[in-house]
Amino acid sequence: MNDDLRHAVLRYARLHADGSGIAATPIDGITAICANRPTALVYAVQRPLACLVLQGSKHVTMGQQSFTFGAGSSLLMMANVPTGSQILAASEAEPYCSLVVDLDVSMIADLSTEMSALQESAPFPVQIDQTDAEVADSALRLVRLLERPAALPLLKNALLREFHYWLLAGRHGAAIRRIGAPNGHAQKVARAIAMLRAHYASRLPIVRLAEAAGMSPHTFHQSFRSVTSMTPLQFQKQLRLIEARRLMLAEGASSSVAAFAVGYESVPQFTREYGRMFGLPPSRDVAAARDRMRLVA
């Protein structure tokens, strides 16, 4: 792996990271991460992104799928999907280190029109493989640019464009191109996902979601599952459960208040589905999560 990139990301993260090891940067959509200890599973709705792991290892779950990857690998997330992520290998001597870059859909669409046709690939929202050398080299130039504030506004767009170019030109190019196609299924499904995220607590019939996507209900259901690996109902359920967990952890809501707030009509049903997703019933999961936070603090 590119040791220069690892050293550059570690140097930046150690200077700028918050208590959880996450360092925002002056370039929107780029985050450096340096964590000194393993973490529990953290649930969130991920945006399209590339995560270059430079040291340590990480585990990601999405629906029934799970992935473990380490230094030298990149995770590419090609859709807004609910995921759980967990740092597995990290220590004071060898912290987990990664660089996360949001994928710019408009930049991908612009580059795709200028590049020759790419081989088709099976659509799947998460892909993991070795990081291409050109991707790592362009990432290194981006990280080094962070240390030169005078040059940042002049060069960042060109370097971001180069980074996206090498992703498109590499082994995942066909899959990434899908998210930039303006009339492709990924972009149509993205419109329905936006509706689900905005109205996750409401009843959203397939017909209404299909209309938002500009598809027939049958085609929409197939396309949604192809893009996200889950059905619209499963997707909405995970959105609700992730938000309910946030309400209990961050705002101190009881399980019944959280259940009704996210659209459940039955607390027992909420408890069952929460346990299936997070491994514990709500009260025990929240207590365990708070214990872990106290240990980290």
N, C-alpha and C positions, 0 to 999 in steps of 0.2 A: 504494500500500500504506500501511498505517497506520504512519507514521513514529514516532509515540509508542510503539507496541509495539516496533518495532525498537530504538529508543534504550533502552527499559526492559530488554529482553532482553540487549542488549549490556552495559549497565551492570551488571546482575546477574552475567552470565557472567564479565566481566572481574574481578569481585571474588571469585568463588567457583569458577571452573573449575579442573580439574586440568590436568596437562601436555598432555593431548590436547584440551583446550578444552571438556570436558564438565562442566557444573555441575549437581550434584544440588540439589534444593530441599527445604524442609521439608514440602512437599505431596507425598505419595507419588504416583508416577506422572507427575510433571512434571519435565522436564529442559530446561535452557537450554544451547545449544551456540554456541560462538564459536571458530571455527578460522581460523588465520592463513595456512594453506597447503593446497593440494590434498592429497588422500590417495589411497592405493591402495584397491582394492576390499576391503572388510571383510565377512566372511561371518558370518551369525548367523541364528538362528531368531527372527523378529520376532513380537511379540505384537500384538494389535489396538491400533492407535494412530492419532493424528492428528499429522502433522508440518507445522507452518506455517513455510515458508521465508520469511525476511524480508530476506536479503541473500545474494548469491552464488548458486551453483547446485549441484545434486546429481544423481547418476545412480544408479538402482536397477535391479537385475536380479532376476528371479524365474523360474526355469525357463528357457524360451525367450523370455520377455517382457523388455523393457527399457524404462525410462522416464527421461527427463531433464526436470527442472523447476527453476524458479528463483524469484526474489523475487516475492511476491504469490500464489504457488501453495501449495496444501496437498496432501500425500499422505495418503490414508486407507488404512490396512491393516486389512482386515476379518477376517483369520484368522491363526492361528499358522503362518506359512510360512517356509521357508528363503529368505533373500535375500542378495544382495551389495549393498553401498551404498558410494558413492564421492563425496567432495566434489570438484567440478570447478573451481569458481571461488572463490578465497579468497586474500587477501593481508593484509599488515600494515595497509595503508591502508584496505582494504575487506574485512574478514573475512567468511567464511561465517557466517551467523547464522540460527538456527532455534529454535523452541519445540516440544518434543515432549510430547504429553499422551496417556497411556494411556487407552484407551476402557474405561469401567466397564460391564461387561455387565449387572450388576444394575440400575444406574441407567438404562441404555438400556431395559431391560425395563419398569421402573416408569414411565418417561416415556411409553413407547409405548402403554401401556394407557390413558393419560390424553389422548392426542392422537388426532385424527381420522385415518382411514385415509390412507395415503400411496400415491402411484402406484408400481406395481411397477417394478422395474428388473432388468436382467440381472445375475445374481450374478457377481461377480469379486472376488478378494481384495484387489486394489490399484486405487485410483482416484485420479486427479489432476485438479484443476481450480483455478480462481481461488478464493481464500479469500473467503468471504462477509464483508461488512462487520460483521454482527452477531457472527460467530464471532471476528473480530479484536478487536472491542470488548470482548467478554467475556474473551478471553485477556489483554487489557491490564489489566483489573481484577484478574485472578488474579496477574499478575506484580507489579503494584503492591502487592498484599496481602502479598507476600513481604517487603516492606520494613517491614511493620507487625506485628511478632511478637505484640503484645498482641491484635490483632484476628484473627489467623490462625485459632486454633481455633474462633472463633465464626462466621466468615464463609466459610471455605473450602468447606464442603459446599454451601452455597447457590450459590456462584459456579461450582463444578464442575458442579452441576446445570444452571445456566443455560448454561454452555458446551456441555454435551451436548444441551440443548434446541435451541440454535441449529444444531448439526450435524444433528439430526433434522429440523428445520424447513427446512433448506437443500436444496441440489441433490442431496446424497448421502443424504438421509434414508431413502429406501426401502432402500438397500443396507445402511446402518448398522443399521436396525431388524432386519434378518435375524439379526444376531448376538445380539440380545437375546430373540428368540422362544424361550421355554423348551422347546417341543416342535418347533421348526423344524429343518430339515436342518442349519443351521450349528451349532447347539448339539449335535445328535447326532454330527455329524462331529467336533466338538471333543473328545468323549469318546474317540473313536478316536485322534485326534491326541495326546491325553494319554498313551494307552497306547503309541503309537509313540515318543514322546519318552522315556518311562520305560524302554522295552525295545528301543531301536533296534538293539542288538547281537544280538538274538534273532530267530529265525524267527517271523514273525507271519502265519499264513495269513489270507486274506481273510475266511474264515468267522468266525474269532475276532474280528477287528476289526469285522465287521458285527454280531456279537452284542453287542459293547461299545456300538455305536451304536444298537442296537435296530432294525436294518433287515435286509432280505434281502440276500444278497451282491450281487445284481444292482443293487438300488436303492442300496446303500451305495457301490458302485464309481462309479456315475453321480454320486451326491451328493458324494462326496469330490472327484471331478475338478471338479465345478461350483464347490465352495467354495474349493479350493486351486489349481486350474488344472493339477494333476498327478495321476498315479495314486498309490495308496498305496505301491507299490514304488519309484517315483521319489522320493517324499517321504522314505521310509526311507533310500534310498541317499544323498540329500543330507544328511540328519541324520548319517549315518555319516561321510561325507567331511568335513563341517564339524568334527565332534568329532575326527577323526583329525588334521586340520590343527592344531587347538588343542593336541592332545597333543604334536605335534612342535615347535610354536613355543613353547609355555609350559612344557612339561615335558621337552623334549629327547629325546623318544622317537624311535627310528629308524622308518623307514617300515614295516618289517616288523612291529615291535612295535605300532605304531599300527594297522596293517591288521588284525591278529588281535584287538586290543583292542576294535575297533568291530564285529567280527562277520564280517570277510572270511575266507574259507578259502584264497584264492589271492592271493599278493602281486602277480603279474603282472596279474590282473584289477583289483586295487586300483589299481595304477599307471596302467593304461589309463583307468579311470573318474575317477581323481583328475585326470589330465591334461585330460580332456574338460571337467571342471567348472572347474578353476582355471587352465587354459591352459598349465601347465608340469608336468612330472613332480614327484613329491614333494620330492626332494632339492633340485632347482633352485628350486622355488617357495619352500621354506623359507629357502634361502640368500638369495634376492632379498628376501624379506620382512624378514629380519634386517638386511640392508643398509639397507633403507628405514628401519627403526626406529633404526639407528645414526645415520643422517643427520638424523632428526627430533630425536634426543637431543642 
